Amino acid sequence: MRAESWASSDEKNDDVVLLQDGGAHRSKLTLRFLSRRSRMRSLRLLFAAHKLCAGVRPMPAAAPHGAKLLRAAHTSSSPGPPVTGPPSKTVAPFEDVFAKEQRDKTSFVEVLDLFCGRDVRRRGHVEMIEAALRWMPQFGVEKDIEVYNKLLDVFPKEVFVPQNFIQTMFLHYPRQQECAIRVLDQMEFYGITPNKHTYFLLVQTFGKFSHPVKKYQRMLYWFPRFKHANPYPVPVHLEADPVALSKVCLMRIAADRDAQVTVYQLPSSEVCEDGTVQEHEHLVGIQSPDQMSLLARHDHSFPVIVEGPFPLWLKTTCVQYYVLRAEPGAIKQEEVDPERCLYYPLQLDLDLERDLGDDLSFDVDEVEEGAVYAMCMAGSGDERALGKWIHCLQETNPILAELPVLFRLTSGPQEVSLPSQEEAASRKTEETRASAGEEEEETRQHRRMEQ
C-alpha cells in the first residue's frame, strides 16, 4: 500500500510539474523522477532479501551468521569422488618410499602408480615430478624413455589446455609448463630422443601451442642433426671388462689407424711360495709406427719420461692412462745443407700465416712440447707395473735399453663422485643448516617469553 501511495503521489507531482514552464521546473521534474526510481530499486532489493532469508535452512546455534549465508549460497557438491586419506599437498611420504624401496625400474614405476591412484585431481603433482627427477639416477632409469613418459602422464589431463589465444600467449599455468620443460631438459641432458607417445601426452595435457610442445619440436629438429656430428662417438654400452675398455680408450686417444694395441698382461692371481696370493692387474699399451720411428731418433743425452695418470671420461666412467714422452729438443734433427741446390733450396723460412691486416703488436708465447712415444693403461699405476711396460716395449724398441727412464707420477683421484651424489650431499647440508636455524629461532623465542 505504501508503494502504491508513493507512486500515485509522485505521478501527481510529476503531472503538476509538466504543466509548468521554465528551466527550474524541468530540473525539479528530473530530481523527482530519479528519487522515485531509487525508492523502487530499494523496494525490490528488500523483497529479494526477504525471499532469500525465507529459503535459508536453520543452522546450528554455534555457527556464526556469516557462515549461514555462505553455506546457503555454496550448496553444490565438489566434482569427483571424495578423497580418502591424508591430503597429498606434500610429497614427504613419497620421498620416504623412494629412499626405502628397492631401487630399480619396477619399484620406481610402482611409486608413480601409487601417487596417481591416491587422488583423482593429482594434488602436488609438480612436487612429485621434481622429486622423481632427482631420484631417477639412483634408480638407474635416467635413460629410459618409458619412465619419462610415465612422469609426463602424472599431469592431470585436459586441465591446463588454453581456451583462447591470449592464454596461449601469456603462458597458461606457468608452473606446470615449466615442470614439463624440466622433464624434457633432463631427457636432453642424457641424450634421450622423445617419441610419439611423448608428443601425445604433451598435447593432451597442455595443448598444441604450449611451450613444452615447442621444446619437443626443437628436440626432434636438432637431435638427429647432432647425433652423428662427433667423428669419434662414444659406444652406447661401455664394456665391463677392463681390458676391452682399455682398448677402446687407447684407440680413441691415439686416433691413428696404424696404431697397434698390445695386451701385455691380463688380470690374474698368483699363489706365491709362502702361500700369499698376488693379484696381477691388466696392462694394455698402444704404439704407432710413426712413434716407433721418432723413438729410434731419440738423443741418448736426454731421458725418456713416464708421466701420469691423466683422466679420460667416457660418459660417467673415468679411466686413467700414462704416456711415454720426451723433452723438447730430444729428437735428433737432420741438418739440411742450403747449398745442395742453388736454384731450388730445400728449406724456406716463409711466414704463411701472416696477413696484411694482422695485428702483430703483441707477443705470443709458443710452448714447445716433447713427442709422445707410447701410451698405456694399467690397473695399478705404480713404478713396478709401469717398469714392466717399459720392459715389454724394449722388444719392439731396442733403444729403450740404452736410455734412462724418469718416472713423474702423481697421485690420481681416489674416488670420483657423481654430480647427483654431490647435489644430494649439498641438499642434506642445507637441510641440516635450516633445521639448526629453526631450532635456534625457537630457543630465542622461548627465552623472550621467559623474560
Secondary structure, DSSP 8 states (H G I E B T S, - for coil): -HHHHHHHHHHHHHHHHHHS-SHHHHHHHHHHHHHHHHHHHHHHHHHHHHHHHHHS----TTS-HHHHHHHHH--S--SS----SS--S--HHHHHHHHHS--SHHHHHHHHHHHHTT-TT-TTHHHHHHHHHHHHHHHT-TT-HHHHHHHHTTS-TTSS--SSHHHHHTTSSHHHHHHHHHHHHHHHHTT----HHHHHHHHHHH-TTSHHHHHHHHHHHHHHHHTT--SS---SS--SSHHHHHHHHHHHHH--TT-EEEEEE--EEEE-TTS-EEEE--EEEEE-HHHHHHHHTB-TTS-EEEEEEEEEEETTEEEEEEEEEE-TT-B------TTS-SSS-S-----TT--TT---SS---------EEEEEEESS-SHHHHHHHHHHHTTT-GGGGTS-EEEEE----S----HHHHHHHHHHHHHHHHHHHHHHHHHHHHHHHH-
